């Protein structure tokens, strides 16, 4: 899978998760929430792609670090409010994109 497709797939899955939580909690409006969700992904996704391309066995620890980094960045952007909720949201969003990635890779392998 190419990098642009991987990034697009990640955003397609994670953006709705983040926006739903932001809307329910009122932490961010639509525009600022969209920018925050895209921004945290742009901050982490390129490094994850490079590291996992070279070291696929590091998958679990790298994804755990991504959740902490994305949750931490969102916490800072949210004015240091709701750290637990934002970390949990990052975990859910990233689990969703991981599962979507597995599905896409599996479909590609099947032909």
N, C-alpha and C positions, 0 to 999 in steps of 0.2 A: 504494500500500500504506500502510495506517495505521501510525502509530508502534508501538502495542502489538503488532500482528502482526509487524512487523519485529523488535522486541525479542524476542518469543517465538520466532521462527524462528532468530534469532541464538543464543539460549540453547539451543534444541533441538539445534543443530549443535555449538556450541562446548563446552558442558558435558561431553558424553561424551568429547571429545578431551582436555580438561583432566583429567578424572577418571581416564581410562585412564593417562595419563602419571604422574599423582600416585600412582596405585596401584602401577604398575610400579616407580617410583623410591622410593616410600616417603616422598616429600617432605611429603605431607599425608594425613591420614586422610580418610574419606569425608565427614564433616560439615564439617571445616575446609576441605577441598578444594572442596566444593560452594560454601561461603560465599566462598572466594577467587575461584573462577571466576565466580560471579554478581557478586561485588563489583567485579572489574576491568571487567566488562562494563557495570555500572551507572555506573562512573566514566568510561567512554569513549563509550558508545553515544549518550547524549543530545547530546553535543557534536558527534559525527560526523553525526548526523541533521540537526542545525541547519546545520552548515557545508555539508554536501553538498546540502541542500535549496536553499541559496542559490548554491552554487558547484559544480555537478556535475563540472566540468572538473578539480577538485582531487582527484578520486577516488584516484588512485595515491599522491600524497604524504600525503593524510590517512590512508589505510589503513596506510601504512608507519609513520607516527607512532603510530597505534593499537597496532601490534605492539610497538613499542619501549616505549610507556607500559605496556601490559598486561604485557609481559615484565618490565619494571622493577618494577612493583607486586608481581608474584608473587615476584620475587627478594627484595624487602624482606620480604614475608610469610613467605618460606621461610628467613628468617634469613641472608640474603645468601649462599645456596648455589646452585650450578648455574645461573649466569646464562646461559650459552650454551644449555643445555637448555630453560630457561624461555622464552628469546627464540624459539627454534625452535618450541616448543610453541605460543606465541602466533601465530607466522606460520602454522603448519599449521591451527590452530583458526580463524583469521580467513580464510584461503584457503577453508576449507570453508564458512564462512558467506557469503562473497562468492559462491561458486559456487551455493549454495542460493538466495541472493537473485536471482541471474541467472535461475535456473530458475523461481522463483516469478513474477518479472516477465515472463518469456517466456510462461509458461502463462497468465498474466492477459491478456497482449496477444493471445493466440490466441483468447480468448473464453471 
